Every structure is written in structure tokens, then in C-alpha cells.
Amino acid sequence: MLRLRPSKERGYAEHSWLKSYHTFSFSSYFDRNQMNFRSLRVMNEDWIDPSSGFPTHPHDNMEIITYVIEGRVAHKDSMGNMEQIQPGEIQCMSAGTGITHSEFNPSDTDTTHLYQIWLMPAKNNIKPTYQQIRYDQAALGDLVLLASQDSRDGAVFINQDVDLYRAEMEAGQEVKFDIRPGRGIWIQLVKGELDVNGESMQTGDGLAVEDEPGLVMTTDSKAEFLLFDLC
């Protein structure tokens, strides 16, 4: 079963400094048919104006991933972390018993473009953690593991049974992925065009996959995507 979540059907919010598309119900956007996919709860695509951002605010019992496409994010939290995240890096926070943090675009001139991703935790009330890594720029067409529950292959730890992969593809390439029994796959297309088992995707589209033995992904142009392998 393949279920496309078209980019143009996402929720949308615009503020003086922020433009945001919501794949799932979030803040003032509510659709009872778009609450989550398995443990994947939030998939927000944000554009943050220069010298703007989210002031200090709280979180608890949520796994929070920041994936930067363009620009930078300046992060500060109650655990004492003060970092900047840029393309080629991934940040993961387990909010656990509770944290506060802020996220700002530190540039005076450039817009920051990112995905803010939340997953529901496997265990509640764990000690909060923060991780940030620069992931390897693998060969085009290779899946790179960014986050996992067992932190294998240098991935960041996430408090949920999920493997998060990233890939970039050139025109004419093919990527295959075997799906373990009972697992669900979510593909978020960051850039370009992608064909997944005959389903065409455009930039910003999401695709839920269940009860399929595997995936064959191809592109006639270029593509960058995230793949979530969820329990």
C-alpha cells in the first residue's frame, strides 16, 4: 500500500518571520486524517527569515530532529548546549523529562530552510540528551543512516525503533530498499522528483508505505530524500 501526501495539500502557517508547511496536524492546523504515521508525529518544512527564530520554549517526551537544507540554525538549550547546525549535519534531541530551547537564524542576510521532525518516544521520562553529527557525504544513490535506536554506523541515537536514512540521486539512478515484515516506511522528498514503486513524487511530497516487500526508487532528474523505517 502506497499513500501519497502531496505537498500542496499540507497545512500552511505564515508569520512575519516564518513560513511553515505541516504534513501532520500541528498548532492551528488540524486534520483528523493527518495526525501521524506510526511514531512519526511532526514533519514541518520551515523557512526562517534572517535574524529571526523561535524564542525559548519547552518540550518533553518527544524525539526532535533538525535537518537543515539551506542556511544555519543557532541552537541553545537548558542542558547547556550552544551550537549551530548547517547542511550536512543532523541534530537530535530526546526531550525526555523536559528541556527548554531556542532556535534562531543567525544570518543577517540569508533565509534558513529546514525540516523540523518529531517522533513519539519509545520510553517516556528518560534523561534528556542532545546529539549533533556531520554525516558522511556518501556516493550518489547510497542510503546513509542518520539516526537509529542502536546508534550503529555512527548514527545519532533516537529513543524510538526507527532508522532514518538520507540519499541523493542523479538522473537515471535506482535505489532499492528491502522492507522487514511489519515495518512501515515514510519517504519525505526534500528536493527533485522521485518514482517509488510506480508512485510519482514531487518536492515536498510525503509517501506512506505499508504491506510492501520492498521499494524501487528512480529519478529522471535529481532527488534528495529522507527515508524513515518505522516499527
Secondary structure, DSSP 8 states (H G I E B T S, - for coil): -EEEE-GGGSEEEE-SSEEEEESS-BTTB--TT-S-BTTEEEEEEEEE-TT-EEEEEEE-S-EEEEEEEES-EEEEETTS-EEEE-TTEEEEEE-TT-EEEEEE---SS--EEEEEEEE--SSSS---EEEEEE-----TT--EEEEETT-GGG-EE-SSSEEEEEEEE-TT-EEEEE--TT-EEEEEEEEEEEEETTEEEETT-EEEE-S-SEEEEE-SS-EEEEEEEE-
